[in-house]
Amino acid sequence: MRTVSITNQKGGVGKTTTSVNLAAAMANIPRRVLLIDLDPQGNATTGSGVDKRVVENTTAQALMKDALAGECVVAGCKGGYDLMPGNEQLTTAEVRLLELQGREFRLREALQPLHERYDYVFLDCPPSLNMLTLNGLVAADSVIIPTQCEYYALEGLSALMQTIERVRRTANPGLEIEGLLRTMYDSRNNLAQDVSSQLASHFGEDVYRTIIPRNVTLAEAPSHGLPVLLYDAYSRGAQAYLNLANEMLARTEGPEAVASRSQQAQ
């Protein structure tokens, strides 16, 4: 099981969009996928077609050990992956975590029994560097950083990189950068092109070749409770996330995994 934290303390960069659609694309390959919603807003839950207001057990219960992680999983979402939902209960859980010993390890401990059940676990973290995000970073093998190609995004990256380095030193020495993902990209925008070039120049191979375009279909799909792959499989957004899944697969499992997938598709 490879656990990947999808993290950026800046909001509005396509973090939840990436979490939901990468989970669906990986499930389509197919791989056994679990998406964990760590954000009290519960957008990944809603975007997966699950009503966050009525779920009985959520990520909050798993963190507080009020339920086993397996009891918090909604199996077989429309996107083909399992979901550990999130809602406003996570806000209360975060406050309670502050009072506990070993609070940053709670998610990692909760996920231990699920290791044989999934190939990939994606963690949709809140848009802030709080205790929930810290749990996500400590539980993860690697981090995907969605980054909008604008000036302020570059400023925020340095703080996030410092946080990742602190987590490496104190709690999770094996934490890697899975990749930086350029999102909401508009090729007609000169600033976007400049920032994209700067990211590629500064971070090199850590930057995914796949770029997620600014796409109306990606914005519409969550309102239908669907990943874009189910809402419109032929849209540019859907194809971009399929490409991202294959690129990630090539990095984690080797190029032969992608070749095998291509043969299955034929």
Secondary structure as GFF3:
##gff-version 3
##sequence-region A 1 266
A	DSSP	beta_strand	2	6	.	.	.	ID=ss1
A	DSSP	alpha_helix	15	28	.	.	.	ID=ss2
A	DSSP	beta_strand	33	37	.	.	.	ID=ss3
A	DSSP	alpha_helix	43	47	.	.	.	ID=ss4
A	DSSP	alpha_helix	59	63	.	.	.	ID=ss5
A	DSSP	three_ten_helix	69	72	.	.	.	ID=ss6
A	DSSP	beta_strand	82	84	.	.	.	ID=ss7
A	DSSP	alpha_helix	89	97	.	.	.	ID=ss8
A	DSSP	three_ten_helix	103	105	.	.	.	ID=ss9
A	DSSP	alpha_helix	106	111	.	.	.	ID=ss10
A	DSSP	three_ten_helix	112	114	.	.	.	ID=ss11
A	DSSP	beta_strand	120	124	.	.	.	ID=ss12
A	DSSP	alpha_helix	131	139	.	.	.	ID=ss13
A	DSSP	beta_strand	142	148	.	.	.	ID=ss14
A	DSSP	alpha_helix	151	170	.	.	.	ID=ss15
A	DSSP	beta_strand	176	185	.	.	.	ID=ss16
A	DSSP	alpha_helix	190	203	.	.	.	ID=ss17
A	DSSP	three_ten_helix	204	206	.	.	.	ID=ss18
A	DSSP	beta_strand	207	213	.	.	.	ID=ss19
A	DSSP	alpha_helix	216	220	.	.	.	ID=ss20
A	DSSP	three_ten_helix	221	224	.	.	.	ID=ss21
A	DSSP	alpha_helix	228	231	.	.	.	ID=ss22
A	DSSP	alpha_helix	236	253	.	.	.	ID=ss23
A	DSSP	alpha_helix	255	265	.	.	.	ID=ss24
###
